[in-house]
Amino acid sequence: MSPTTLPAGLEHGHVTFLGAGPGDPGLLTLRAVEALANADVLVVEHDVLDVVRGHARQGVSVLRVEVDSSTDTQPGPGTSQRAVIDGVSTTAGIPPTRDAVHLVMEAARGGRRVVRAVSGDPGLDAYAAEEMLACAAAGVPFEVVPGVATAVGVPAYAGVPLRDAQGADVRFVDARTASDRCWTEVGASDGTAVVSTTLDSVAAAAGELVAAGRKPDTPMTVTVAGTTTRQRTWTATLGTIAQTLKQAKVLPSPEGGRPVIAVVGERSAAAQRDQLSWFESKPLFGWRVLVPRTKEQAASLSDQLRSYGAVPHEVPTIAVEPPRTPQQMERAVKGLVTGRYEWIAFTSVNAVKAVREKFEEYGLDARAFAGIKVAAVGEQTANALIAFGVKPDLVPSGEQSAAGLLEDWPPYDPVFDPIDRVFLPRADIATETLVAGLIELGWEVDDVTAYRTVRASPPPAETREAIKGGGFDAVLFTSSSTVRNLVGIAGKPHNVTVIACIGPATAKTAEEHGLRVDVMAPEPSVHRLAEALADFGTKRRAAALEAGDPVTRPSERRPGARRRRNSG
């Protein structure tokens, strides 16, 4: 029974046991997203909450189950659960697996739609199985939404196919609970073994397989933080994995208990991983990229950066506020409706937003633009208009700027243009280039302040320290004002940080502030800027591989960062 079709007055609610996958939120299924959007209550572990929270509706209740273990959410020696509501443990002293059962049952008995989200797939989670049995015994309807199993998803992201054309046997082993008999069976097989273990137990698991009959030179890959931008994979053999991890300085480690997936076998394609590693070889994999824009403007750019493997960090440098005196804007919008203008020209996404908000205030919609020609200064502004229901009549065919718009703008012709007036809603600090150009073409211009741009508040201290201390791998500057404002509210980026600018004017401002410009977009577009940074990352990676050096991020080489901290 679907949670959206419960009969009215049903005493019990409904529980969806949902697989959240191995860590990448993009691996959630469509059914999982639907269930999360309809949930009244989420019952989750902390790491799973980070994966599913973006799809839950506003106001959903979150009941968190803490896992006390040096492993992960799978049961095993030393693993226990305790329920936490609003950060307070609610079931001290109750046996381990009872807590989540108690939470799920109580939430469901309130007649609510409960989503019990687990890492990987519910069918491989022993806690979920016990909770399902409790629901069945109590007559609480439930469903299961499968997820991408960690033991399958992580090797796929590591570029390690588990089967080849010959159809090798695949065995899955949880090293934390495997018996001697299990190791013996897997050791005697020549198939692929997928071992769930921990970083500090990899060598021991390899030893178990060798003792059980596997050859020490059998290929092995070990992946930590799989399917996330923290993923890292090492390739070795059963006999060399301990030394490989030691040389990579990952063991011993304070975080040695992190769960890992190891793939062992002659036919596991470990030898071809250089060709098949599609995820970790993304051009900006793991790069922390600072995006100093307003939240609305940063969204599409951040999505593009994520597609390159980057971790975008949005820091607003300007805030948009209404004009101090709204009367001029109100008169212009009324004139738009009464036929005062032949054209309206939008120079930014914020200008579109300001006019749209004023329309909504008056109960108007896109139909009010009927009979009026609409111009947009660039692609982003045009897309904002299309989202409003307005298709621009004029977008620059060349340079996406006021100058580019003027090149395509027709001169006023009294024969064909019944009205000679243009409405230009803009920021309070916009340049006069467009106004002067339109007047020169014979048009009258109502140059109206639609919004004000003010410097945003400083970001948190942690972000400011990362900017100045070299914690970011790259910064994208999309205008001269973003350079001035970021330096003003957060300080100058460290000299190891890659500086990417949208055009020559922005680059000049960056250089005036003592920054070295590494990347410039081939044309003034935020998407081309992101592409240019990705190209830079690709060439940097290729140069490291050609030189036989490890592929590192810019922030991983920060000799000056230590000096800065010690001196300050």
C-alpha positions, -999 to +999 in steps of 0.1 A: +000+000+000+014+034-010+018+059+019-001+085-002-032+063-004-038+053+032-075+050+042-087+078+064-087+069+101-062+041+098-048+035+133-013+027+121+008+047+097+030+034+070+068+027+069+090+028+039+124+010+043+145+030+019+180+023+006+200+055+005+229+040-015+266+042-008+269+080-003+263+099-036+228+116-033+225+113-071+222+075-067+188+077-049+161+062-070+130+080-083+108+060-059+131+070-030+128+107-038+090+103-040+088+086-006+111+112+010+089+140-004+058+125+013+074+115+046+062+129+079+091+113+099+126+103+089+144+077+110+181+078+099+218+076+109+237+108+107+257+100+075+225+089+057+207+121+068+232+141+047+222+120+016+184+122+020+177+156+037+176+175+004+146+156-008+125+157+024+097+182+027+099+212+049+090+205+085+096+168+084+105+153+118+139+137+120+146+109+145+183+101+144+198+067+152+234+070+163+257+040+155+284+035+181+310+017+161+343+020+144+327+005+113+295+015+097+257+008+100+260-029+095+258-050+126+289-066+140+311-069+171+311-037+191+283-021+171+253-007+189+225+018+182+209+045+203+180+067+193+185+105+194+157+130+192+168+166+188+203+156+199+191+139+232+196+101+237+162+087+245+168+050+252+199+047+274+204+011+285+180-005+260+195-034+239+212-022+207+187-030+179+156-022+200+161+015+197+154+020+160+126-006+162+111+015+190+114+047+171+099+033+139+070+017+157+061+047+178+062+070+147+041+047+127+015+042+154+008+079+153-007+074+119+023+091+101+042+082+070+077+070+082+108+067+061+135+045+076+165+052+055+196+030+057+229+031+039+232+010+008+203-014+004+177-024+031+180-061+021+216-061+032+209-044+065+202-068+094+187-039+115+162-032+088+152-068+087+144-068+124+124-036+121+104-051+092+096-081+113+084-058+141+061-040+116+047-073+103+040-085+138+022-053+147+002-051+115+019-019+104+019-018+066+054-013+051+072-013+018+108-016+007+125+007-017+158-009-028+190+011-030+223+008-047+243-017-025+276-003-013+294-034-023+282-029-059+281+009-062+316+016-048+335-006-072+316+009-101+327+044-090+362+031-086+364+018-121+365-018-111+339-040-129+331-071-109+325-094-139+341-099-173+329-115-205+338-149-191+313-144-162+336-148-132+319-158-100+314-129-075+314-134-038+306-108-012+322-110+022+318-088+053+352-092+070+338-080+103+315-110+107+330-136+083+336-170+098+367-192+092+345-213+069+336-183+048+372-173+043+381-209+034+353-209+007+363-176-008+400-184-007+394-217-025+375-198-053+392-181-083+363-157-086+361-120-076+357-113-039+342-080-028+352-075+009+335-050+032+360-041+058+377-011+075+408+008+066+428-005+096+417-041+089+425-043+051+458-060+056+443-086+080+416-094+054+442-098+027+461-121+050+430-142+056+425-147+019+462-157+013+460-181+042+429-196+027+446-203-006+446-171-027+479-162-044+498-132-028+501-116-063+463-116-068+452-080-078+434-060-052+418-025-050+408-007-019+384+022-020+376+046+009+346+071+010+333+055-022+309+075-045+317+107-027+342+135-037+364+122-009+368+088-026+403+074-029+414+041-044+446+022-041+456-006-064+480-034-052+480-071-046+471-092-016+508-094-007+516-057-012+485-039+000+498-033+035+530-017+022+510+003-004+488+018+023+518+025+045+536+043+018+505+063+011+505+073+048+470+061+054+478+036+081+479+039+110+454+067+111+430+083+137+403+075+112+416+040+105+381+026+112+366+041+081+346+015+061+362+005+028+354-018-001+382-041-013+379-060-046+401-090-051+405-112-081+424-119-114+394-109-134+382-079-114+398-055-139+420-040-113+448-040-138+428-019-162+417+006-136+438+034-152+415+032-182+383+026-163+386+051-134+359+075-147+350+091-113+383+099-096+397+112-130+371+139-134+389+172-141+382+189-108+378+158-086+377+167-050+385+204-056+370+228-032+358+257-054+347+290-039+318+305-058+314+342-047+280+350-060+245+355-047+227+322-038+202+325-068+230+331-093+253+304-079+230+274-082+234+265-119+272+272-117+275+250-087+257+221-104+281+224-134+311+223-111+297+192-094+295+175-128+333+180-130+338+164-096+343+196-076+328+206-042+314+241-047+312+264-017+289+293-022+298+326-005+275+355-013+295+386-018+266+409-026+231+411-012+202+424-033+177+448-017+148+469-030+154+505-040+152+531-013+124+549-031+101+524-049+078+550-065+099+553-097+098+515-102+060+514-095+054+542-121+075+523-147+056+490-142+023+508-145+036+525-177+045+490-190+009+479-187-006+511-202+015+511-233+042+537-225+071+516-238+082+500-271+110+480-254+121+467-220+157+457-216+169+434-188+206+436-180+207+409-152+188+381-136+182+404-106+164+429-129+141+401-141+135+391-105+127+427-094+102+432-122+086+398-116+082+405-079+065+439-087+042+421-112+032+396-085+026+424-061+001+439-086-015+406-096+001+406-130+018+378-150+038+374-182+008+384-203+014+420-194+044+419-218+020+415-248+029+439-275+062+449-259+096+439-273+119+423-247+157+424-247+181+404-225+218+411-221+229+375-220+221+338-217+214+337-180+191+367-181+173+352-211+168+319-192+153+338-162+128+355-186+119+322-202+113+308-167+089+337-162+071+328-194+086+355-216+107+347-247+132+376-254+130+392-288+166+403-287+197+386-271+232+396-282+245+375-310+281+383-301+295+395-268+271+389-239+272+424-225+256+458-227+280+466-256+270+434-274+234+442-269+239+477-284+255+462-315+223+443-323+198+470-311+179+486-340+179+524-343+146+542-336+125+544-368+094+567-365+077+549-393+079+514-378+081+523-341+049+539-328+066+545-294+101+557-289+106+548-252+127+520-235+122+508-199+156+499-184+152+483-149+187+480-135+209+481-103+218+513-086+255+509-095+250+499-132+271+516-159+257+542-182+270+525-214+236+511-224+217+543-217+241+564-237+241+539-266+203+538-268+200+575-268+225+577-296+203+553-315+174+577-311+155+561-282+142+578-251+152+558-220+135+555-186+166+545-166+150+530-134+166+517-103+149+483-098+172+470-070+202+479-049+234+458-045+251+460-012+281+442+002+271+409+019+280+401+055+313+383+061+312+345+059+319+324+090+354+325+105+361+290+093+354+300+057+375+332+060+405+311+074+401+286+045+402+315+020+433+331+035+450+299+045+448+280+012+419+257+021+402+263-013+416+249-045+401+276-068+380+307-067+357+318-096+353+356-100+324+365-122+328+403-120+351+430-107+326+436-078+329+400-067+367+405-065+364+437-044+336+424-022+352+390-015+386+406-005+366+432+015+346+407+036+369+377+037+404+386+028+427+378-001+428+342-013+461+323-006+486+322-034+482+284-040+445+290-049+438+289-086+421+322-096+396+320-125+381+352-140+352+357-164+369+383-185+397+409-189+381+436-167+376+411-139+412+398-143+425+433-142+407+440-109+420+407-095+456+417-104+451+451-088+443+433-056+476+413-058+461+381-072+477+359-099+451+351-126+455+315-137+423+309-158+402+332-180+370+323-198+372+325-236+340+345-235+321+363-206+298+334-195+298+317-162+294+283-179+324+289-201+343+300-170+335+267-153+346+249-185+378+268-186+386+258-150+378+222-159+402+224-188+429+238-165+423+209-141+425+183-169+459+197-182+472+199-146+463+163-140+478+151-173+511+170-166+514+153-132+508+118-147+533+124-175+559+135-149+552+104-128+540+126-099+509+119-078+478+138-088+472+164-061+448+193-056+462+229-054+453+231-017+475+200-009+506+220-016+506+249+008+540+256+022+530+293+027+499+284+046+519+272+076+541+303+076+510+325+074+494+308+104+526+309+124+533+345+117+497+356+124 
